[in-house]
Amino acid sequence: MALVPLSTSPGPTNILFAASGSAFGVRATIPFFLGTNLVCVLQSLAVGLGLGAVMFEFPELAVFLKYIGVGVLLYLAIRFFRSVVSTSEVVRPLSFKEGVVVESLNAKYLLIPVVMFSQFYAPKEQGFVGLIGLTTALAVLTMVSNLIWIAGGNAIISCFAKNHVAKYQGMFFGAILVVTALWLALT
């Protein structure tokens, strides 16, 4: 329960889930969902096995990943802005590969397994079973949260499916991504 606010709060990936859910629907967002969640599980296992200690030892690595992530968010924001400007360009849902890239560079998510393992994991007492149990619990929590964001985005756009509202959707989500990227870059 302690990790629910972190996993459900707005962040780069959750914003992309809402945007993709609203633009393409739940089914078309599944490849992106699978890519991000594969990385979530792998990152959780890596943190549980000691990656958190490496990140604390080399904080410049975290800073480097943060700025690469900011660049990816700005690239995705441009894609959303283009979807509004260009009607000739075919806009497609985010892919499995893009899910892997986005989540690999999502510094906000890395904080979640670091907090979880530092608070709830005692390797000597719990061993591998504890590692797998916590990783599984976090994976389920993350997937449920992601599906809520996807379905929420889909539900919101279905309420406002009129052309004059829908055409601003790309601008709205693009602007949110730019603000998120700036916030990440400045913190």
KOLDREN-541375 format. One record per residue (C-alpha): residue number from 1; residue in three letters; x, y negated, z. Coordinates in Angstrom, 2 decimals. Last residue first. Layout:
<dodos>
<dodo><n>NUM</n><res>ALA</res><u>X</u><v>Y</v><w>Z</w></dodo>
...
</dodos>
This chain:
<dodos>
<dodo><n>187</n><res>THR</res><u>14.79</u><v>-18.76</v><w>-10.45</w></dodo>
<dodo><n>186</n><res>LEU</res><u>15.06</u><v>-21.09</v><w>-13.46</w></dodo>
<dodo><n>185</n><res>ALA</res><u>15.30</u><v>-18.45</v><w>-16.19</w></dodo>
<dodo><n>184</n><res>LEU</res><u>12.47</u><v>-16.39</v><w>-14.71</w></dodo>
<dodo><n>183</n><res>TRP</res><u>10.17</u><v>-19.44</v><w>-14.50</w></dodo>
<dodo><n>182</n><res>LEU</res><u>11.10</u><v>-20.42</v><w>-18.06</w></dodo>
<dodo><n>181</n><res>ALA</res><u>10.32</u><v>-16.92</v><w>-19.32</w></dodo>
<dodo><n>180</n><res>THR</res><u>7.02</u><v>-16.86</v><w>-17.43</w></dodo>
<dodo><n>179</n><res>VAL</res><u>6.05</u><v>-20.26</v><w>-18.85</w></dodo>
<dodo><n>178</n><res>VAL</res><u>6.94</u><v>-19.07</v><w>-22.36</w></dodo>
<dodo><n>177</n><res>LEU</res><u>4.97</u><v>-15.84</v><w>-21.82</w></dodo>
<dodo><n>176</n><res>ILE</res><u>1.92</u><v>-17.77</v><w>-20.61</w></dodo>
<dodo><n>175</n><res>ALA</res><u>2.16</u><v>-20.04</v><w>-23.66</w></dodo>
<dodo><n>174</n><res>GLY</res><u>2.23</u><v>-17.03</v><w>-25.99</w></dodo>
<dodo><n>173</n><res>PHE</res><u>-0.78</u><v>-15.58</v><w>-24.17</w></dodo>
<dodo><n>172</n><res>PHE</res><u>-2.81</u><v>-18.76</v><w>-24.67</w></dodo>
<dodo><n>171</n><res>MET</res><u>-1.60</u><v>-19.46</v><w>-28.21</w></dodo>
<dodo><n>170</n><res>GLY</res><u>-2.37</u><v>-15.91</v><w>-29.28</w></dodo>
<dodo><n>169</n><res>GLN</res><u>-5.87</u><v>-16.14</v><w>-27.75</w></dodo>
<dodo><n>168</n><res>TYR</res><u>-6.68</u><v>-19.47</v><w>-29.38</w></dodo>
<dodo><n>167</n><res>LYS</res><u>-8.17</u><v>-17.84</v><w>-32.49</w></dodo>
<dodo><n>166</n><res>ALA</res><u>-10.44</u><v>-15.71</v><w>-30.30</w></dodo>
<dodo><n>165</n><res>VAL</res><u>-12.34</u><v>-18.73</v><w>-28.97</w></dodo>
<dodo><n>164</n><res>HIS</res><u>-13.46</u><v>-20.23</v><w>-32.30</w></dodo>
<dodo><n>163</n><res>ASN</res><u>-14.02</u><v>-16.76</v><w>-33.73</w></dodo>
<dodo><n>162</n><res>LYS</res><u>-16.43</u><v>-15.59</v><w>-31.01</w></dodo>
<dodo><n>161</n><res>ALA</res><u>-15.24</u><v>-12.58</v><w>-29.08</w></dodo>
<dodo><n>160</n><res>PHE</res><u>-15.35</u><v>-14.35</v><w>-25.73</w></dodo>
<dodo><n>159</n><res>CYS</res><u>-16.84</u><v>-11.59</v><w>-23.59</w></dodo>
<dodo><n>158</n><res>SER</res><u>-14.99</u><v>-8.95</v><w>-25.62</w></dodo>
<dodo><n>157</n><res>ILE</res><u>-11.81</u><v>-10.96</v><w>-25.03</w></dodo>
<dodo><n>156</n><res>ILE</res><u>-12.17</u><v>-10.71</v><w>-21.27</w></dodo>
<dodo><n>155</n><res>ALA</res><u>-12.96</u><v>-7.00</v><w>-21.29</w></dodo>
<dodo><n>154</n><res>ASN</res><u>-9.90</u><v>-6.10</v><w>-23.38</w></dodo>
<dodo><n>153</n><res>GLY</res><u>-7.59</u><v>-8.17</v><w>-21.21</w></dodo>
<dodo><n>152</n><res>GLY</res><u>-9.08</u><v>-6.55</v><w>-18.13</w></dodo>
<dodo><n>151</n><res>ALA</res><u>-8.76</u><v>-3.09</v><w>-19.65</w></dodo>
<dodo><n>150</n><res>ILE</res><u>-5.05</u><v>-3.64</v><w>-20.30</w></dodo>
<dodo><n>149</n><res>TRP</res><u>-4.43</u><v>-5.28</v><w>-16.91</w></dodo>
<dodo><n>148</n><res>ILE</res><u>-6.34</u><v>-2.51</v><w>-15.09</w></dodo>
<dodo><n>147</n><res>LEU</res><u>-4.47</u><v>0.11</v><w>-17.10</w></dodo>
<dodo><n>146</n><res>ASN</res><u>-1.16</u><v>-1.42</v><w>-16.04</w></dodo>
<dodo><n>145</n><res>SER</res><u>-2.16</u><v>-1.37</v><w>-12.35</w></dodo>
<dodo><n>144</n><res>VAL</res><u>-3.22</u><v>2.27</v><w>-12.59</w></dodo>
<dodo><n>143</n><res>MET</res><u>0.05</u><v>3.12</v><w>-14.32</w></dodo>
<dodo><n>142</n><res>THR</res><u>2.14</u><v>1.27</v><w>-11.72</w></dodo>
<dodo><n>141</n><res>LEU</res><u>0.39</u><v>2.93</v><w>-8.76</w></dodo>
<dodo><n>140</n><res>VAL</res><u>0.76</u><v>6.38</v><w>-10.36</w></dodo>
<dodo><n>139</n><res>ALA</res><u>4.45</u><v>5.76</v><w>-11.12</w></dodo>
<dodo><n>138</n><res>LEU</res><u>5.03</u><v>4.44</v><w>-7.58</w></dodo>
<dodo><n>137</n><res>ALA</res><u>3.55</u><v>7.60</v><w>-6.05</w></dodo>
<dodo><n>136</n><res>THR</res><u>5.58</u><v>9.78</v><w>-8.40</w></dodo>
<dodo><n>135</n><res>THR</res><u>8.82</u><v>7.96</v><w>-7.59</w></dodo>
<dodo><n>134</n><res>LEU</res><u>8.08</u><v>8.21</v><w>-3.86</w></dodo>
<dodo><n>133</n><res>GLY</res><u>7.44</u><v>11.94</v><w>-4.10</w></dodo>
<dodo><n>132</n><res>ILE</res><u>10.40</u><v>12.62</v><w>-6.38</w></dodo>
<dodo><n>131</n><res>LEU</res><u>12.85</u><v>10.86</v><w>-4.05</w></dodo>
<dodo><n>130</n><res>GLY</res><u>11.26</u><v>12.45</v><w>-0.98</w></dodo>
<dodo><n>129</n><res>VAL</res><u>11.59</u><v>15.92</v><w>-2.52</w></dodo>
<dodo><n>128</n><res>PHE</res><u>15.21</u><v>15.17</v><w>-3.47</w></dodo>
<dodo><n>127</n><res>GLY</res><u>16.24</u><v>14.56</v><w>0.12</w></dodo>
<dodo><n>126</n><res>GLN</res><u>13.79</u><v>13.46</v><w>2.80</w></dodo>
<dodo><n>125</n><res>GLU</res><u>16.02</u><v>13.47</v><w>5.89</w></dodo>
<dodo><n>124</n><res>LYS</res><u>19.41</u><v>12.66</v><w>4.37</w></dodo>
<dodo><n>123</n><res>PRO</res><u>17.94</u><v>10.41</v><w>1.68</w></dodo>
<dodo><n>122</n><res>ALA</res><u>15.85</u><v>8.27</v><w>4.07</w></dodo>
<dodo><n>121</n><res>TYR</res><u>13.34</u><v>6.54</v><w>1.84</w></dodo>
<dodo><n>120</n><res>PHE</res><u>10.53</u><v>4.20</v><w>2.85</w></dodo>
<dodo><n>119</n><res>GLN</res><u>11.93</u><v>0.71</v><w>3.26</w></dodo>
<dodo><n>118</n><res>SER</res><u>15.04</u><v>0.62</v><w>1.05</w></dodo>
<dodo><n>117</n><res>PHE</res><u>13.46</u><v>3.00</v><w>-1.44</w></dodo>
<dodo><n>116</n><res>MET</res><u>10.29</u><v>0.92</v><w>-1.85</w></dodo>
<dodo><n>115</n><res>VAL</res><u>11.98</u><v>-2.48</v><w>-1.89</w></dodo>
<dodo><n>114</n><res>VAL</res><u>14.48</u><v>-1.38</v><w>-4.56</w></dodo>
<dodo><n>113</n><res>PRO</res><u>11.68</u><v>0.44</v><w>-6.40</w></dodo>
<dodo><n>112</n><res>ILE</res><u>9.69</u><v>-2.84</v><w>-6.62</w></dodo>
<dodo><n>111</n><res>LEU</res><u>12.57</u><v>-5.24</v><w>-7.32</w></dodo>
<dodo><n>110</n><res>LEU</res><u>13.35</u><v>-3.46</v><w>-10.56</w></dodo>
<dodo><n>109</n><res>TYR</res><u>9.87</u><v>-4.43</v><w>-11.79</w></dodo>
<dodo><n>108</n><res>LYS</res><u>10.54</u><v>-8.14</v><w>-11.51</w></dodo>
<dodo><n>107</n><res>ALA</res><u>13.83</u><v>-7.80</v><w>-13.42</w></dodo>
<dodo><n>106</n><res>ASN</res><u>11.98</u><v>-6.63</v><w>-16.52</w></dodo>
<dodo><n>105</n><res>LEU</res><u>14.77</u><v>-5.94</v><w>-19.02</w></dodo>
<dodo><n>104</n><res>SER</res><u>14.25</u><v>-2.19</v><w>-19.30</w></dodo>
<dodo><n>103</n><res>GLU</res><u>10.51</u><v>-2.83</v><w>-19.21</w></dodo>
<dodo><n>102</n><res>VAL</res><u>10.58</u><v>-5.00</v><w>-22.32</w></dodo>
<dodo><n>101</n><res>VAL</res><u>12.92</u><v>-2.69</v><w>-24.23</w></dodo>
<dodo><n>100</n><res>VAL</res><u>11.01</u><v>0.52</v><w>-23.44</w></dodo>
<dodo><n>99</n><res>GLY</res><u>7.66</u><v>-1.10</v><w>-24.20</w></dodo>
<dodo><n>98</n><res>GLU</res><u>9.07</u><v>-2.44</v><w>-27.47</w></dodo>
<dodo><n>97</n><res>LYS</res><u>10.05</u><v>1.13</v><w>-28.38</w></dodo>
<dodo><n>96</n><res>PHE</res><u>6.56</u><v>2.42</v><w>-27.55</w></dodo>
<dodo><n>95</n><res>SER</res><u>5.12</u><v>-0.25</v><w>-29.82</w></dodo>
<dodo><n>94</n><res>LEU</res><u>3.37</u><v>-3.59</v><w>-29.31</w></dodo>
<dodo><n>93</n><res>PRO</res><u>0.24</u><v>-3.80</v><w>-31.42</w></dodo>
<dodo><n>92</n><res>ARG</res><u>0.47</u><v>-5.11</v><w>-34.96</w></dodo>
<dodo><n>91</n><res>VAL</res><u>-0.02</u><v>-8.52</v><w>-36.51</w></dodo>
<dodo><n>90</n><res>VAL</res><u>-0.16</u><v>-8.51</v><w>-40.28</w></dodo>
<dodo><n>89</n><res>GLU</res><u>1.18</u><v>-11.82</v><w>-41.55</w></dodo>
<dodo><n>88</n><res>SER</res><u>-1.19</u><v>-13.53</v><w>-43.99</w></dodo>
<dodo><n>87</n><res>THR</res><u>-3.23</u><v>-15.24</v><w>-41.25</w></dodo>
<dodo><n>86</n><res>SER</res><u>-0.22</u><v>-17.08</v><w>-40.01</w></dodo>
<dodo><n>85</n><res>VAL</res><u>-0.56</u><v>-19.77</v><w>-37.36</w></dodo>
<dodo><n>84</n><res>VAL</res><u>-2.37</u><v>-17.86</v><w>-34.61</w></dodo>
<dodo><n>83</n><res>SER</res><u>-0.46</u><v>-14.58</v><w>-34.94</w></dodo>
<dodo><n>82</n><res>ARG</res><u>2.70</u><v>-16.65</v><w>-35.23</w></dodo>
<dodo><n>81</n><res>PHE</res><u>2.19</u><v>-18.00</v><w>-31.69</w></dodo>
<dodo><n>80</n><res>PHE</res><u>1.88</u><v>-14.44</v><w>-30.36</w></dodo>
<dodo><n>79</n><res>ARG</res><u>5.06</u><v>-13.35</v><w>-32.12</w></dodo>
<dodo><n>78</n><res>ILE</res><u>6.85</u><v>-16.45</v><w>-30.82</w></dodo>
<dodo><n>77</n><res>ALA</res><u>5.84</u><v>-15.45</v><w>-27.28</w></dodo>
<dodo><n>76</n><res>LEU</res><u>7.35</u><v>-12.00</v><w>-27.94</w></dodo>
<dodo><n>75</n><res>TYR</res><u>10.69</u><v>-13.57</v><w>-28.89</w></dodo>
<dodo><n>74</n><res>LEU</res><u>10.52</u><v>-15.83</v><w>-25.81</w></dodo>
<dodo><n>73</n><res>LEU</res><u>9.89</u><v>-12.79</v><w>-23.61</w></dodo>
<dodo><n>72</n><res>VAL</res><u>12.85</u><v>-10.95</v><w>-25.19</w></dodo>
<dodo><n>71</n><res>GLY</res><u>15.12</u><v>-13.93</v><w>-24.55</w></dodo>
<dodo><n>70</n><res>VAL</res><u>14.02</u><v>-14.14</v><w>-20.91</w></dodo>
<dodo><n>69</n><res>GLY</res><u>14.79</u><v>-10.42</v><w>-20.57</w></dodo>
<dodo><n>68</n><res>ILE</res><u>18.32</u><v>-11.00</v><w>-21.88</w></dodo>
<dodo><n>67</n><res>TYR</res><u>18.57</u><v>-13.74</v><w>-19.28</w></dodo>
<dodo><n>66</n><res>LYS</res><u>17.49</u><v>-11.43</v><w>-16.44</w></dodo>
<dodo><n>65</n><res>LEU</res><u>19.74</u><v>-8.62</v><w>-17.62</w></dodo>
<dodo><n>64</n><res>PHE</res><u>22.77</u><v>-10.91</v><w>-17.37</w></dodo>
<dodo><n>63</n><res>VAL</res><u>21.72</u><v>-12.12</v><w>-13.91</w></dodo>
<dodo><n>62</n><res>ALA</res><u>21.28</u><v>-8.52</v><w>-12.72</w></dodo>
<dodo><n>61</n><res>LEU</res><u>24.74</u><v>-7.62</v><w>-14.06</w></dodo>
<dodo><n>60</n><res>GLU</res><u>26.18</u><v>-10.72</v><w>-12.36</w></dodo>
<dodo><n>59</n><res>PRO</res><u>24.96</u><v>-9.26</v><w>-9.06</w></dodo>
<dodo><n>58</n><res>PHE</res><u>27.60</u><v>-6.52</v><w>-9.22</w></dodo>
<dodo><n>57</n><res>GLU</res><u>27.70</u><v>-4.85</v><w>-5.78</w></dodo>
<dodo><n>56</n><res>PHE</res><u>23.99</u><v>-5.48</v><w>-5.17</w></dodo>
<dodo><n>55</n><res>MET</res><u>23.15</u><v>-4.05</v><w>-8.60</w></dodo>
<dodo><n>54</n><res>VAL</res><u>25.36</u><v>-1.03</v><w>-7.93</w></dodo>
<dodo><n>53</n><res>ALA</res><u>23.65</u><v>-0.43</v><w>-4.58</w></dodo>
<dodo><n>52</n><res>GLY</res><u>20.24</u><v>-0.54</v><w>-6.26</w></dodo>
<dodo><n>51</n><res>LEU</res><u>21.45</u><v>1.98</v><w>-8.83</w></dodo>
<dodo><n>50</n><res>GLY</res><u>21.91</u><v>4.54</v><w>-6.03</w></dodo>
<dodo><n>49</n><res>LEU</res><u>19.86</u><v>7.69</v><w>-6.69</w></dodo>
<dodo><n>48</n><res>GLY</res><u>16.60</u><v>6.07</v><w>-5.60</w></dodo>
<dodo><n>47</n><res>VAL</res><u>17.34</u><v>3.14</v><w>-7.90</w></dodo>
<dodo><n>46</n><res>ALA</res><u>17.95</u><v>5.51</v><w>-10.81</w></dodo>
<dodo><n>45</n><res>LEU</res><u>14.79</u><v>7.49</v><w>-10.06</w></dodo>
<dodo><n>44</n><res>SER</res><u>12.75</u><v>4.29</v><w>-9.97</w></dodo>
<dodo><n>43</n><res>GLN</res><u>14.38</u><v>3.07</v><w>-13.17</w></dodo>
<dodo><n>42</n><res>LEU</res><u>13.59</u><v>6.34</v><w>-14.95</w></dodo>
<dodo><n>41</n><res>VAL</res><u>9.96</u><v>6.26</v><w>-13.78</w></dodo>
<dodo><n>40</n><res>CYS</res><u>9.51</u><v>2.62</v><w>-14.76</w></dodo>
<dodo><n>39</n><res>VAL</res><u>11.23</u><v>3.27</v><w>-18.11</w></dodo>
<dodo><n>38</n><res>LEU</res><u>8.71</u><v>5.98</v><w>-18.97</w></dodo>
<dodo><n>37</n><res>ASN</res><u>5.99</u><v>3.59</v><w>-17.79</w></dodo>
<dodo><n>36</n><res>THR</res><u>7.01</u><v>0.85</v><w>-20.18</w></dodo>
<dodo><n>35</n><res>GLY</res><u>7.16</u><v>3.15</v><w>-23.17</w></dodo>
<dodo><n>34</n><res>LEU</res><u>3.85</u><v>4.87</v><w>-22.34</w></dodo>
<dodo><n>33</n><res>PHE</res><u>2.02</u><v>1.54</v><w>-21.96</w></dodo>
<dodo><n>32</n><res>PHE</res><u>3.45</u><v>0.26</v><w>-25.27</w></dodo>
<dodo><n>31</n><res>PRO</res><u>2.20</u><v>3.45</v><w>-26.97</w></dodo>
<dodo><n>30</n><res>ILE</res><u>-1.19</u><v>3.12</v><w>-25.15</w></dodo>
<dodo><n>29</n><res>THR</res><u>-1.93</u><v>-0.46</v><w>-26.31</w></dodo>
<dodo><n>28</n><res>ALA</res><u>-3.75</u><v>0.69</v><w>-29.47</w></dodo>
<dodo><n>27</n><res>ARG</res><u>-6.20</u><v>2.74</v><w>-27.37</w></dodo>
<dodo><n>26</n><res>VAL</res><u>-6.98</u><v>-0.08</v><w>-24.94</w></dodo>
<dodo><n>25</n><res>GLY</res><u>-7.87</u><v>-2.74</v><w>-27.46</w></dodo>
<dodo><n>24</n><res>PHE</res><u>-5.82</u><v>-4.65</v><w>-30.03</w></dodo>
<dodo><n>23</n><res>ALA</res><u>-5.86</u><v>-8.33</v><w>-29.09</w></dodo>
<dodo><n>22</n><res>SER</res><u>-7.37</u><v>-8.21</v><w>-25.61</w></dodo>
<dodo><n>21</n><res>GLY</res><u>-5.50</u><v>-5.12</v><w>-24.51</w></dodo>
<dodo><n>20</n><res>SER</res><u>-2.30</u><v>-6.44</v><w>-26.07</w></dodo>
<dodo><n>19</n><res>ALA</res><u>-2.57</u><v>-9.74</v><w>-24.24</w></dodo>
<dodo><n>18</n><res>ALA</res><u>-3.51</u><v>-8.11</v><w>-20.94</w></dodo>
<dodo><n>17</n><res>PHE</res><u>-0.67</u><v>-5.60</v><w>-21.23</w></dodo>
<dodo><n>16</n><res>LEU</res><u>1.77</u><v>-8.36</v><w>-22.25</w></dodo>
<dodo><n>15</n><res>ILE</res><u>0.81</u><v>-10.35</v><w>-19.15</w></dodo>
<dodo><n>14</n><res>ASN</res><u>1.34</u><v>-7.23</v><w>-17.03</w></dodo>
<dodo><n>13</n><res>THR</res><u>4.77</u><v>-6.75</v><w>-18.61</w></dodo>
<dodo><n>12</n><res>PRO</res><u>5.99</u><v>-10.28</v><w>-17.97</w></dodo>
<dodo><n>11</n><res>GLY</res><u>4.58</u><v>-10.61</v><w>-14.48</w></dodo>
<dodo><n>10</n><res>PRO</res><u>1.20</u><v>-11.26</v><w>-12.97</w></dodo>
<dodo><n>9</n><res>SER</res><u>0.75</u><v>-9.40</v><w>-9.69</w></dodo>
<dodo><n>8</n><res>THR</res><u>-0.41</u><v>-5.79</v><w>-9.65</w></dodo>
<dodo><n>7</n><res>SER</res><u>2.90</u><v>-4.05</v><w>-8.95</w></dodo>
<dodo><n>6</n><res>LEU</res><u>4.14</u><v>-6.52</v><w>-6.37</w></dodo>
<dodo><n>5</n><res>PRO</res><u>0.81</u><v>-6.83</v><w>-4.53</w></dodo>
<dodo><n>4</n><res>VAL</res><u>0.37</u><v>-3.03</v><w>-4.43</w></dodo>
<dodo><n>3</n><res>LEU</res><u>3.85</u><v>-2.32</v><w>-3.02</w></dodo>
<dodo><n>2</n><res>ALA</res><u>2.90</u><v>-2.36</v><w>0.67</w></dodo>
<dodo><n>1</n><res>MET</res><u>0.00</u><v>0.00</v><w>0.00</w></dodo>
</dodos>
